[in-house]
Structures are given as C-alpha cells and as structure tokens.
Amino acid sequence: MTQALNTRGPDETLSLGERMGRLLKPLDILCLRGELGSGKTTFVSGLVRGLGIPAPVQSPTFTLERIYRRKGLVFHHFDLYRVAAAHTGDVGIEAALQDPAGVIAIEWPESGDIYLPGDRLDLRFFHSQGDARRIRIEARGQRPKEILAALMRCGRSRRKAS
C-alpha cells in the first residue's frame, strides 16, 4: 500500500509527522529517505511531538542515534548518512529493534537495510517548489498498512473540517 502526500512547507511537514506520531506504538519502524534538506528531520520532530515527548529534536548526523523517552516508550532516531554498510552493526540498530518499548525512525537507512524487518513504513521525501515537499509513504506489512490507512482517514477528516 502506497500513498503520496504533499506539504506546502515545514509547518505542514511537521504537522504530518505529528499526526503519524499519534498513531505509532512500540515496535513500529520508519525508514526515511530523501536528499539533504528534504524535510526528514522536520518530519521526525513532528513524530516526537505526536508521541507526546516534550523534547526538541536534533539531527543525529554526528551522534548516529538520539533517544527520546516518555513513560512506556523509547523513540530511537538514527541517521546513517555517514555510516558505511560494513559498520552499521556498530550503531545500535539491532538492539533498538529488540527494544519492546521502542519506536524507531532511521534517516538514510540504505546502509542498514540488512538489519531491517520487512514490516515497516518506508517514506521518501522529494523537494517540490520552494519549501513544498512530496512524501511517498509505502506501508510494508499489516501494522504499517493500518498506520497508513489511519493517517489517510485523519487527513480526510481534517480537509472536511477546513
């Protein structure tokens, strides 16, 4: 199941992430792909907000992983941009995948593909005009399909209300 969504700027990208974050629960996995500056970290900021974690999000480009917590949930945010495939096992993805309270978002997941389960949400971010973005979301597996369907229902109800 795949859907493509458009945002008109960072605020809408953040809002989309927040709506998705409200739908996530432990063991959900998201892979975020796209060029530098395409909105991945902005989207993750929305995820964190939607998960109810009151913390500013910083890109983990140089630290590789940032962890955000709230009661009963641990959000693992990885950035594998600077990690070669041969070293991906050293950054903690395997441990995070075993965390029963963990929700995981991985930016630049290509070098860690061998560790990733088939059931996940794959998001691809594309630059559009100006600050606009096109985000293609592919749900792979039953739980990811449920998340995407709920996100689309939420989006339709928001459009009807405006």
Rosetta silent file (secondary structure, phi, psi, omega in degrees, C-alpha in Angstrom):
SEQUENCE: MTQALNTRGPDETLSLGERMGRLLKPLDILCLRGELGSGKTTFVSGLVRGLGIPAPVQSPTFTLERIYRRKGLVFHHFDLYRVAAAHTGDVGIEAALQDPAGVIAIEWPESGDIYLPGDRLDLRFFHSQGDARRIRIEARGQRPKEILAALMRCGRSRRKAS
SCORE:     score description
SCORE:     0.000 S_00000001
   1 L     0.000  126.857 -178.254    0.000    0.000    0.000 S_00000001
   2 E  -132.807  140.027  175.358    1.477    3.332   -1.082 S_00000001
   3 E  -134.508  146.323  173.973    0.259    6.919   -0.748 S_00000001
   4 E  -115.484  131.591 -179.080    1.818   10.187   -1.885 S_00000001
   5 E  -124.719  151.668  178.180    1.197   13.338    0.142 S_00000001
   6 E  -117.150  138.400  171.948    2.167   16.957   -0.449 S_00000001
   7 E  -120.485  148.547 -176.144    3.124   19.517    2.146 S_00000001
   8 L   -94.272   -0.821  179.616    3.421   23.236    1.403 S_00000001
   9 L   171.027  179.703 -176.864    6.227   23.946    3.829 S_00000001
  10 H   -56.787  -37.579 -178.951    7.980   22.943    7.047 S_00000001
  11 H   -62.721  -40.369  178.537    4.920   23.590    9.235 S_00000001
  12 H   -72.443  -33.793  176.098    2.822   21.130    7.207 S_00000001
  13 H   -65.405  -42.817  176.366    5.652   18.581    7.154 S_00000001
  14 H   -61.100  -45.067 -179.484    5.891   18.899   10.945 S_00000001
  15 H   -63.066  -40.982  177.348    2.104   18.549   11.253 S_00000001
  16 H   -61.826  -43.502  176.984    2.076   15.421    9.072 S_00000001
  17 H   -62.051  -39.915  179.345    4.766   13.904   11.287 S_00000001
  18 H   -64.484  -43.137  177.908    2.772   14.799   14.387 S_00000001
  19 H   -61.361  -42.044  178.451   -0.363   13.142   13.012 S_00000001
  20 H   -67.678  -40.438 -179.745    1.612    9.998   12.221 S_00000001
  21 H   -56.875  -35.759  179.106    3.340   10.097   15.614 S_00000001
  22 L   -65.315  -20.222 -177.407   -0.042    9.895   17.349 S_00000001
  23 L   -93.945  -11.446 -173.908   -0.630    6.588   15.547 S_00000001
  24 L   -84.092  152.227  174.079    2.673    4.935   16.428 S_00000001
  25 L  -145.346  170.318 -176.813    3.325    2.465   19.206 S_00000001
  26 L   -50.554  143.375 -179.668    6.258    0.331   20.320 S_00000001
  27 L    82.900    1.508  174.021    7.866   -1.870   17.654 S_00000001
  28 L   -78.767  142.180 -175.643    6.833    0.450   14.782 S_00000001
  29 E  -130.340  133.289  177.346    9.675    1.196   12.366 S_00000001
  30 E  -126.022  135.355  174.523   10.017    4.041    9.858 S_00000001
  31 E  -114.190  126.122 -175.834   12.714    4.448    7.226 S_00000001
  32 E  -115.133  121.587 -178.347   13.138    7.967    5.840 S_00000001
  33 E  -121.506  150.081  177.675   14.889    8.530    2.541 S_00000001
  34 E   154.982  163.699 -179.280   15.495   11.717    0.603 S_00000001
  35 L   -64.921  164.591  173.559   18.054   14.315   -0.323 S_00000001
  36 L   -55.706  136.591  176.671   19.667   16.599    2.230 S_00000001
  37 L    76.323   15.318 -176.881   17.206   19.258    3.329 S_00000001
  38 L   -88.718   -2.018  174.230   14.147   17.395    2.062 S_00000001
  39 L   111.069    7.290 -176.834   12.304   17.501    5.400 S_00000001
  40 H   -62.389  -49.450 -177.836   13.217   14.219    7.105 S_00000001
  41 H   -70.250  -33.942  174.411   14.327   15.717   10.424 S_00000001
  42 H   -61.230  -43.796  178.039   11.415   18.184   10.405 S_00000001
  43 H   -61.291  -43.529  179.127    9.071   15.226    9.962 S_00000001
  44 H   -62.517  -37.001  175.722   10.802   13.392   12.848 S_00000001
  45 H   -57.521  -40.541  176.091   10.267   16.481   15.030 S_00000001
  46 H   -66.375  -40.390  177.209    6.565   16.049   14.351 S_00000001
  47 H   -56.571  -47.992 -178.109    6.741   12.339   15.173 S_00000001
  48 H   -61.142  -43.448  177.998    8.299   13.129   18.556 S_00000001
  49 H   -62.107  -45.338 -179.833    5.630   15.739   19.263 S_00000001
  50 H   -64.946  -28.430  176.627    2.877   13.315   18.223 S_00000001
  51 L   -77.883   -4.443  178.352    4.310   10.638   20.513 S_00000001
  52 L    80.762   26.639  179.573    3.875   13.049   23.415 S_00000001
  53 L  -103.348  113.307 -176.941    7.571   13.589   24.056 S_00000001
  54 L   -83.998   72.408 -178.429    8.271   17.219   25.033 S_00000001
  55 L  -142.134  139.178  173.913   11.791   17.452   23.652 S_00000001
  56 L   -69.988  139.168 -179.138   13.402   19.431   20.842 S_00000001
  57 L   -92.867  132.844  174.446   14.695   17.130   18.109 S_00000001
  58 L  -117.851  141.831  177.864   18.280   17.418   16.953 S_00000001
  59 L   -62.553  134.015  178.128   19.621   15.622   13.929 S_00000001
  60 L   -89.348   26.771 -175.878   21.733   12.629   14.944 S_00000001
  61 L   -53.112  -42.651 -176.567   24.032   13.057   11.923 S_00000001
  62 L   -97.028  -19.223  178.927   27.187   13.155   14.038 S_00000001
  63 L   -97.877  -12.436  179.673   25.993   11.109   17.026 S_00000001
  64 L    74.490  -36.904  178.433   24.279    8.463   14.820 S_00000001
  65 E  -143.080  138.783  169.344   21.447    7.928   17.332 S_00000001
  66 E  -123.376  141.665 -178.060   19.378   10.139   19.585 S_00000001
  67 E  -119.262  132.889  178.095   16.977    8.666   22.110 S_00000001
  68 E  -123.883  138.081 -174.262   13.825   10.375   23.380 S_00000001
  69 E  -128.278  150.330  163.468   11.734    8.890   26.200 S_00000001
  70 E  -146.031  169.165 -176.457    8.369    9.083   27.807 S_00000001
  71 L   -55.455  124.851  176.103    6.689    6.617   30.142 S_00000001
  72 L    79.787    3.335 -177.230    6.327    3.269   28.373 S_00000001
  73 E  -148.576  139.607  174.467    8.019    4.376   25.131 S_00000001
  74 E  -125.555  122.685  178.530   11.526    4.918   23.801 S_00000001
  75 E  -100.870  117.860  178.945   11.948    6.705   20.461 S_00000001
  76 E  -100.113  120.585  179.154   15.172    5.781   18.662 S_00000001
  77 E  -116.283  109.647 -179.462   16.176    8.272   15.946 S_00000001
  78 E  -104.436  150.476  170.854   19.056    7.089   13.775 S_00000001
  79 E  -134.287  110.582 -175.565   20.886    8.899   10.979 S_00000001
  80 L  -100.609   18.002 -177.236   23.084    6.585    8.914 S_00000001
  81 L   -53.557  -41.345 -175.106   24.230    9.213    6.384 S_00000001
  82 L   -99.768   14.545 -174.723   27.877    8.891    7.427 S_00000001
  83 L  -109.467  125.029  175.471   27.859    5.147    8.140 S_00000001
  84 L   -76.193  149.937 -177.747   29.248    2.584    5.716 S_00000001
  85 H   -52.986  -37.501 -178.146   27.282   -0.654    5.413 S_00000001
  86 H   -65.606  -18.370 -176.727   30.150   -2.605    6.966 S_00000001
  87 H  -111.339    3.808 -177.084   29.838   -0.523   10.167 S_00000001
  88 H   -61.916  -33.442  179.797   26.058   -0.316   10.524 S_00000001
  89 H   -64.918  -14.162 -177.918   26.043   -3.108   13.097 S_00000001
  90 H   -88.009   -5.695 -172.127   28.104   -0.885   15.401 S_00000001
  91 L   -98.300   -4.042  174.273   25.497    1.884   15.802 S_00000001
  92 L   100.758    8.736 -178.988   22.888    0.040   17.871 S_00000001
  93 H   -63.895  -42.956 -178.978   20.136   -0.700   15.363 S_00000001
  94 H   -59.163  -42.796  179.019   19.980   -4.384   16.291 S_00000001
  95 H   -66.202  -41.911  179.550   19.498   -3.544   19.978 S_00000001
  96 H   -62.506  -37.963  179.483   16.880   -0.902   19.177 S_00000001
  97 H   -65.306  -21.641  179.039   14.954   -3.415   17.057 S_00000001
  98 L   -93.264   -4.464 -176.982   14.769   -5.674   20.126 S_00000001
  99 L   -74.353  112.337 -176.645   13.521   -2.903   22.435 S_00000001
 100 L   -67.151  -14.527  177.510    9.917   -3.841   23.368 S_00000001
 101 L  -104.103    5.544 -169.537    9.180   -0.168   24.153 S_00000001
 102 E   -90.913  135.387  164.052   10.936    1.154   21.052 S_00000001
 103 E  -110.472  135.944 -172.246    9.653    3.134   18.106 S_00000001
 104 E  -125.132  131.949  170.826   12.403    3.561   15.512 S_00000001
 105 E  -123.749  129.590 -177.672   12.963    6.165   12.792 S_00000001
 106 E  -124.049  114.911  172.247   16.017    5.786   10.567 S_00000001
 107 E   -85.321  142.902 -179.235   17.175    8.528    8.231 S_00000001
 108 L    56.094   56.225 -172.845   19.379    7.333    5.361 S_00000001
 109 H   -77.770   -3.586 -172.941   18.616    3.654    6.104 S_00000001
 110 H   -52.290  -41.471 -177.385   20.305    2.263    2.985 S_00000001
 111 H   -74.760  -13.075 -179.874   23.451    1.101    4.769 S_00000001
 112 H  -107.581   10.960 -175.689   21.364   -0.676    7.421 S_00000001
 113 H   -52.690  -34.302 -176.585   18.941   -2.469    5.099 S_00000001
 114 H   -66.973  -20.332 -179.313   20.218   -5.908    6.099 S_00000001
 115 H   -90.845  -14.403 -169.289   19.065   -5.316    9.696 S_00000001
 116 L   -85.041  135.931  176.116   15.595   -4.033    8.887 S_00000001
 117 L   -72.130  161.077  179.354   12.492   -6.193    9.149 S_00000001
 118 L   -68.113  -33.821  179.977   10.106   -6.369    6.221 S_00000001
 119 L   -80.669  109.222 -179.117    7.243   -4.835    8.215 S_00000001
 120 E  -169.679  168.848  172.135    7.890   -1.100    8.240 S_00000001
 121 E  -101.939  124.683  175.227    6.911    2.238    6.809 S_00000001
 122 E  -105.146  121.428  179.871    9.196    3.488    4.044 S_00000001
 123 E  -115.848  132.313  176.533    8.974    7.241    3.475 S_00000001
 124 E  -120.736  124.884 -176.636   10.653    9.013    0.578 S_00000001
 125 E  -102.468  132.733  179.914   10.900   12.808    0.678 S_00000001
 126 E  -124.528  138.100  171.842   11.136   14.846   -2.526 S_00000001
 127 E   -68.148  141.793  173.825   11.819   18.562   -2.985 S_00000001
 128 L  -123.016 -148.079  179.579    8.998   20.337   -4.792 S_00000001
 129 L   -76.479  129.938  178.508    8.616   24.060   -5.478 S_00000001
 130 L    59.486 -124.731 -179.654   10.181   26.229   -2.793 S_00000001
 131 L   -88.742   -1.130 -178.855    9.529   24.736    0.643 S_00000001
 132 L   -68.855  148.792  179.053    6.905   22.303   -0.654 S_00000001
 133 E  -134.275  149.323  170.733    7.590   18.585   -0.334 S_00000001
 134 E  -112.856  128.983 -176.748    6.146   15.427   -1.804 S_00000001
 135 E  -123.718  117.006  178.372    6.277   12.471    0.577 S_00000001
 136 E   -98.620  125.077 -177.431    5.661    8.959   -0.693 S_00000001
 137 E  -115.708  121.170  176.848    4.744    6.521    2.055 S_00000001
 138 E  -111.829  123.168  178.400    4.893    2.786    1.443 S_00000001
 139 E   -95.613  120.223 -178.953    3.404    0.506    4.092 S_00000001
 140 E  -114.965  102.008 -178.142    5.086   -2.869    4.152 S_00000001
 141 L   113.435  165.832 -173.586    3.227   -5.331    6.381 S_00000001
 142 H   -65.755  -51.658 -178.839   -0.095   -5.394    8.210 S_00000001
 143 H   -60.898  -46.510  176.107    0.655   -2.994   11.074 S_00000001
 144 H   -59.282  -35.838  177.012    2.233   -0.381    8.747 S_00000001
 145 H   -64.653  -37.958  177.588   -0.831   -0.633    6.473 S_00000001
 146 H   -64.556  -41.044  178.795   -3.070    0.060    9.471 S_00000001
 147 H   -62.758  -48.342 -177.854   -0.989    3.135   10.361 S_00000001
 148 H   -64.180  -41.681  178.251   -1.107    4.476    6.806 S_00000001
 149 H   -61.831  -42.986  178.963   -4.859    3.860    6.478 S_00000001
 150 H   -65.099  -39.033  177.843   -5.484    5.673    9.784 S_00000001
 151 H   -62.270  -42.365  179.991   -3.258    8.565    8.674 S_00000001
 152 H   -67.520  -38.863  175.930   -5.222    8.906    5.446 S_00000001
 153 H   -62.486  -43.206  179.193   -8.553    8.838    7.334 S_00000001
 154 H   -61.404  -41.961  179.748   -7.207   11.522    9.684 S_00000001
 155 H   -64.895  -40.204  178.801   -6.130   13.631    6.695 S_00000001
 156 H   -66.313  -40.741 -179.688   -9.553   13.367    5.034 S_00000001
 157 H   -68.049  -34.293  177.078  -11.363   14.419    8.203 S_00000001
 158 H   -66.008  -41.880 -179.587   -9.041   17.425    8.578 S_00000001
 159 H   -65.493  -38.073  179.719   -9.727   18.517    4.971 S_00000001
 160 H   -66.608  -34.056 -177.399  -13.513   18.214    5.515 S_00000001
 161 H   -74.263  -24.267 -176.873  -13.295   20.310    8.682 S_00000001
 162 L   -88.625    0.000    0.000  -11.443   23.187    6.964 S_00000001
